Amino acid sequence: SLVDPGPTNVFCAGHAVMPDGKVLVAGGHFDAYSGERDANQFDSATNMFQTLPPMSYIRWYPTVTALPDGRMLVVSGNTTCRTCWADRPEIYDPIANTWTTLTGAQRVVPFYPHTFVLPSGKLLVTGSQLQPVETLLLDVAAQSWTVLDPLPRDGGTSVMYQLGKVLKSGMAYN
């Protein structure tokens, strides 16, 4: 059946499945390296998008990660140009239908970062579609980043193959 295209051009958006099975779609495409503040959820039962409250930051190619408590973390994305970054993560709470900006966790992470929730609940960033990056750890509760490996290492793909174990390979797009 046909899918309602929704109110936002979701090309270049980040996506993740929420606890209720709907898909959070964060950001989108306005123009090259220029995104949207929009957030939508897609319901596969109705093939419809529903508009959610907007994020604080415009995001083009962000990454969305489901957190263990059911909230959704959005990291990275260009705002309005190739070197303009959404440098503060945001969390969507699907119960309260609200966004919270992690103002203490400011850091530029190139777009479409590879993110994984570790058994500790912290977020591991192992790579990026765009370029080699340092291996980072985000403590969401403390709103702080730690550099685990300061050497920018390439890796166009990453996978958590076992709880807490991540394999990184290939080359970034750059």
Salt bridges, closest charged atoms under 4 A:
ASP69 OD2 - ARG71 NE 2.73
ASP87 OD1 - ARG88 NH1 3.53
GLU90 OE2 - ARG59 NH2 3.03
GLU134 OE1 - ARG107 NH2 2.68
ASP139 OD2 - LYS122 NZ 3.84
ASP149 OD2 - ARG153 NE 2.45
